[in-house]
């Protein structure tokens, strides 16, 4: 009888141990799956950018300021070599830059926004779109020598397992008022056309002056883009139908309520995308709204265009 009880007790312990092992295996598998699935980085906000150890932001002391949009392809150039020194060289002299495809920190190095901020001695913000292995893995960034009053990271809806996206709203201080700046990287129209409409609605809802810049993954022949560019109160820093190396632009600087006094597009080299930059001036009251004239002043530099 006692022997039978001991056998039954042993079987009970073994079943409990087996259940515990199975539960641990299930928990470990769930944790690994959770870590390996790309998740949305979510919203965030702040009042300041991250400052470098050398220089902080200072009030805008000049009337003109230069902005740039650059999909840096995580620093990988057209030659297949990854080199953020080349990226930094192209961004030298820019007052405000919106960057796309910026890699997050690894065990060996900080995120690429910080690396570029340190190289250029310019305040920076990393705005990850994706979390992978429990850490920010990929996203957008802002570099600004101009003073920033606030910033807001806004997630954009994504379909299924499509890459996660966001838009960053930065409020830049100018002696004559604030400038709203949107930086984003969108899915193409085949994957998620709703993202473009969402960002355009936000752009049009903000108080002027406002700049929208980023890899929008849409050309000027997209009806939604064309409707935006045809508005009398909206202008593009580059000729919307201009081509570079036989391709229409998908990297845009679009604005309202500012005067563009020059722009250029530098062909891909340090990335698989061009660097697009524009110089802006706060317009006089009699200049705001005269966008056909401003558009002529903002054609892409002929030395870089076909």
C-alpha positions as CSV (number, residue, x, y, z in Angstrom):
1,X,0.0,0.0,0.0
2,X,2.8,2.4,1.0
3,X,4.6,1.4,-2.1
4,X,1.6,2.2,-4.2
5,X,1.3,5.7,-2.6
6,X,4.9,6.4,-3.2
7,X,4.6,5.5,-6.8
8,X,1.5,7.7,-7.2
9,X,3.2,10.6,-5.4
10,X,6.2,10.3,-7.7
11,X,4.0,10.3,-10.8
12,X,2.3,13.4,-9.5
13,X,5.6,15.2,-9.0
14,X,6.8,14.2,-12.4
15,X,3.7,15.5,-14.0
16,X,4.1,18.8,-12.2
17,X,7.7,19.1,-13.2
18,X,6.8,18.4,-16.8
19,X,4.1,21.0,-16.7
20,X,6.5,23.5,-15.2
21,X,9.1,22.7,-18.0
22,X,6.4,23.1,-20.7
23,X,5.3,26.4,-19.1
24,X,8.9,27.7,-19.1
25,X,9.4,26.6,-22.7
26,X,6.2,28.4,-23.7
27,X,7.2,31.5,-21.8
28,X,10.6,31.5,-23.4
29,X,9.2,31.0,-26.9
30,X,6.7,33.8,-26.4
31,X,9.4,36.2,-25.2
32,X,11.6,35.4,-28.2
33,X,8.7,35.8,-30.6
34,X,7.8,39.1,-28.9
35,X,11.4,40.4,-29.2
36,X,11.9,39.3,-32.8
37,X,8.6,40.9,-34.1
38,X,9.0,44.5,-35.2
39,X,6.8,46.7,-33.1
40,X,5.8,50.3,-33.3
41,X,7.9,52.7,-31.3
42,X,4.8,54.6,-30.2
43,X,4.4,58.3,-29.5
44,X,6.7,60.6,-27.6
45,X,7.2,64.3,-27.0
46,X,9.7,66.7,-25.5
47,X,10.8,70.4,-25.3
48,X,14.4,70.1,-26.3
49,X,16.7,68.2,-28.6
50,X,19.7,66.2,-27.3
51,X,22.7,68.5,-27.2
52,X,26.3,67.6,-28.0
53,X,29.1,68.0,-25.5
54,X,30.5,70.9,-27.5
55,X,27.7,73.2,-28.8
56,X,24.1,73.9,-28.0
57,X,21.4,75.7,-29.9
58,X,21.5,79.4,-30.2
59,X,18.9,82.0,-31.3
60,X,18.5,82.4,-35.0
61,X,20.8,85.4,-35.8
62,X,20.5,85.4,-39.6
63,X,17.4,86.1,-41.8
64,X,18.0,83.1,-44.0
65,X,18.2,79.5,-42.9
66,X,19.0,76.3,-44.8
67,X,17.1,73.0,-44.5
68,X,17.7,69.6,-45.9
69,X,16.0,66.3,-46.3
70,X,18.1,63.2,-46.6
71,X,17.3,59.5,-46.6
72,X,20.7,58.4,-45.4
73,X,20.2,54.6,-46.0
74,X,21.8,54.0,-42.6
75,X,25.0,55.5,-44.0
76,X,25.4,53.0,-46.8
77,X,26.5,54.6,-50.1
78,X,26.0,53.7,-53.7
79,X,29.3,51.9,-53.6
80,X,28.0,49.6,-50.9
81,X,30.2,51.0,-48.2
82,X,28.8,52.3,-44.9
83,X,30.4,55.6,-43.9
84,X,28.7,58.3,-41.8
85,X,31.6,60.6,-42.4
86,X,30.4,61.1,-45.9
87,X,26.9,61.7,-44.6
88,X,28.2,64.3,-42.2
89,X,30.2,66.0,-44.9
90,X,27.0,66.5,-47.0
91,X,25.1,67.9,-44.1
92,X,27.8,70.4,-43.1
93,X,26.4,73.9,-43.1
94,X,22.8,72.9,-42.8
95,X,20.7,74.6,-40.2
96,X,17.9,72.1,-40.0
97,X,17.9,68.5,-41.4
98,X,15.2,65.8,-41.5
99,X,16.8,62.4,-41.9
100,X,15.2,59.0,-42.9
101,X,16.4,55.4,-42.5
102,X,18.5,56.2,-39.4
103,X,19.7,53.1,-37.6
104,X,19.4,52.7,-33.8
105,X,22.0,51.9,-31.3
106,X,23.9,48.6,-31.2
107,X,26.1,47.1,-28.6
108,X,29.1,48.7,-30.4
109,X,27.8,52.2,-31.2
110,X,25.1,54.8,-30.3
111,X,22.2,55.6,-32.7
112,X,23.2,57.3,-35.9
113,X,21.5,60.5,-35.1
114,X,23.8,60.9,-32.1
115,X,26.8,60.0,-34.2
116,X,26.0,62.7,-36.8
117,X,25.1,65.2,-34.1
118,X,28.5,64.7,-32.5
119,X,30.3,64.9,-35.8
120,X,28.6,68.1,-36.8
121,X,28.4,69.5,-33.2
122,X,24.6,70.0,-33.7
123,X,21.7,69.1,-31.4
124,X,19.9,66.0,-32.5
125,X,16.7,64.0,-32.0
126,X,16.3,60.3,-32.8
127,X,12.7,59.4,-33.6
128,X,12.5,55.6,-34.0
129,X,9.7,54.0,-35.8
130,X,10.4,50.4,-34.9
131,X,11.4,48.4,-31.8
132,X,13.3,45.2,-32.4
133,X,14.9,43.0,-29.8
134,X,13.6,45.3,-27.2
135,X,15.4,48.4,-28.4
136,X,14.8,51.3,-31.0
137,X,16.0,49.8,-34.2
138,X,15.2,52.1,-37.1
139,X,13.5,55.5,-37.8
140,X,13.8,59.2,-38.5
141,X,16.0,61.9,-37.0
142,X,16.2,65.7,-36.7
143,X,19.3,67.8,-36.6
144,X,18.9,71.5,-35.8
145,X,21.1,74.5,-35.1
146,X,18.0,76.5,-34.8
147,X,16.3,76.6,-31.4
148,X,13.5,74.1,-30.9
149,X,10.6,74.9,-28.6
150,X,9.0,71.4,-28.6
151,X,8.8,68.2,-30.6
152,X,6.1,65.5,-31.0
153,X,6.5,62.0,-32.4
154,X,3.3,60.7,-34.0
155,X,3.0,57.1,-35.0
156,X,1.3,56.4,-38.4
157,X,-1.0,53.5,-38.9
158,X,0.7,50.5,-40.7
159,X,-0.9,47.5,-42.4
160,X,-0.1,44.1,-41.0
161,X,3.7,43.5,-40.8
162,X,4.5,46.4,-43.1
163,X,7.4,48.7,-41.9
164,X,6.3,51.0,-39.1
165,X,6.3,54.8,-39.8
166,X,5.9,58.0,-37.9
167,X,5.9,61.8,-38.5
168,X,7.8,64.2,-36.2
169,X,6.4,67.6,-35.6
170,X,9.1,70.1,-34.5
171,X,8.3,73.7,-33.5
172,X,11.3,75.8,-34.4
173,X,11.8,79.3,-32.9
174,X,12.3,82.2,-35.3
175,X,12.6,85.9,-34.3
176,X,9.4,86.6,-36.1
177,X,7.4,83.6,-34.9
178,X,7.4,79.8,-34.7
179,X,7.9,77.5,-37.7
180,X,6.2,74.1,-37.7
181,X,8.3,71.4,-39.3
182,X,7.2,67.9,-40.2
183,X,9.7,65.2,-40.9
184,X,8.5,61.8,-42.1
185,X,9.2,58.7,-44.2
186,X,6.1,57.1,-45.7
187,X,5.2,53.8,-47.2
188,X,4.7,53.9,-51.0
189,X,1.3,54.3,-52.4
190,X,0.9,50.6,-53.2
191,X,1.5,49.6,-49.6
192,X,-0.4,52.3,-47.7
193,X,-1.8,55.3,-49.5
194,X,-3.6,56.4,-46.3
195,X,-0.3,57.5,-44.7
196,X,0.2,60.2,-47.4
197,X,-3.3,61.6,-46.9
198,X,-2.8,61.6,-43.1
199,X,0.4,63.6,-43.3
200,X,-1.0,66.0,-45.9
201,X,-4.0,66.7,-43.7
202,X,-1.7,67.4,-40.8
203,X,0.5,69.7,-42.9
204,X,-2.5,71.7,-44.1
205,X,-4.0,71.9,-40.6
206,X,-0.9,73.5,-39.0
207,X,-0.5,77.3,-38.7
208,X,1.8,78.9,-41.2
209,X,4.7,78.9,-41.7
210,X,5.1,75.2,-42.0
211,X,7.5,72.8,-43.8
212,X,6.9,69.2,-44.7
213,X,10.0,67.2,-45.6
214,X,10.9,63.6,-46.0
215,X,11.0,60.6,-48.2
216,X,7.3,60.5,-49.1
217,X,7.8,57.6,-51.5
218,X,5.4,59.3,-53.9
219,X,6.2,61.2,-57.1
220,X,4.4,64.2,-58.5
221,X,2.2,62.1,-60.8
222,X,0.4,60.6,-57.8
223,X,-3.0,62.3,-57.8
224,X,-2.9,63.0,-54.1
225,X,0.5,64.6,-54.4
226,X,-0.5,66.6,-57.5
227,X,-3.6,67.9,-55.7
228,X,-1.4,69.1,-52.9
229,X,1.2,70.8,-55.2
230,X,-1.5,72.5,-57.3
231,X,-2.9,74.4,-54.2
232,X,-2.2,78.1,-54.5
233,X,-1.0,78.3,-50.9
234,X,1.5,75.3,-51.2
235,X,4.9,75.2,-52.9
236,X,7.7,72.8,-53.4
237,X,11.4,73.7,-53.0
238,X,12.1,71.8,-56.2
239,X,10.3,71.8,-59.5
240,X,7.8,69.1,-58.9
241,X,8.3,67.6,-62.3
242,X,12.1,67.9,-62.4
243,X,14.1,64.7,-62.8
244,X,17.5,63.7,-61.4
245,X,19.4,61.0,-63.2
246,X,16.2,60.1,-65.1
247,X,14.0,59.8,-62.0
248,X,11.4,62.1,-60.5
249,X,11.8,63.0,-56.9
250,X,10.3,61.2,-54.0
251,X,12.3,63.2,-51.4
252,X,10.4,66.4,-50.8
253,X,10.6,69.8,-49.1
254,X,7.1,71.3,-49.3
255,X,6.1,74.5,-47.5
256,X,3.5,77.2,-46.8
257,X,4.0,80.7,-45.6
258,X,7.8,81.0,-46.3
259,X,9.9,82.4,-49.1
260,X,12.2,79.9,-50.8
261,X,15.3,81.7,-52.1
262,X,17.2,78.8,-53.5
263,X,17.4,75.0,-53.6
264,X,19.4,72.1,-55.0
265,X,19.5,68.4,-55.2
266,X,22.8,66.5,-54.9
267,X,22.9,63.1,-56.7
268,X,23.1,59.9,-54.7
269,X,26.6,59.0,-53.5
270,X,26.8,58.7,-49.7
271,X,23.2,57.1,-49.9
272,X,21.0,55.7,-52.5
273,X,18.9,58.9,-52.3
274,X,19.8,62.4,-53.2
275,X,20.3,65.2,-50.6
276,X,17.7,67.8,-51.2
277,X,18.2,71.2,-49.6
278,X,16.5,74.6,-49.7
279,X,17.2,78.1,-48.3
280,X,14.3,80.0,-46.7
281,X,13.5,83.5,-45.7
282,X,10.7,84.7,-43.5
283,X,8.6,86.7,-46.1
284,X,7.3,90.2,-45.8
285,X,3.5,90.5,-45.7
286,X,3.3,91.4,-49.3
287,X,5.2,88.3,-50.3
288,X,3.1,85.6,-48.5
289,X,0.8,83.9,-50.9
290,X,2.7,84.8,-54.1
291,X,3.8,81.3,-54.6
292,X,4.0,81.3,-58.4
293,X,6.9,83.8,-58.1
294,X,8.5,81.8,-55.3
295,X,8.3,78.6,-57.2
296,X,10.4,80.1,-60.0
297,X,13.1,81.0,-57.4
298,X,13.2,77.4,-56.1
299,X,13.9,75.4,-59.2
300,X,16.5,72.6,-58.7
301,X,20.0,73.8,-59.5
302,X,20.6,73.1,-63.2
303,X,24.1,71.8,-62.5
304,X,22.6,68.8,-60.8
305,X,19.4,68.2,-62.9
306,X,19.0,66.7,-66.3
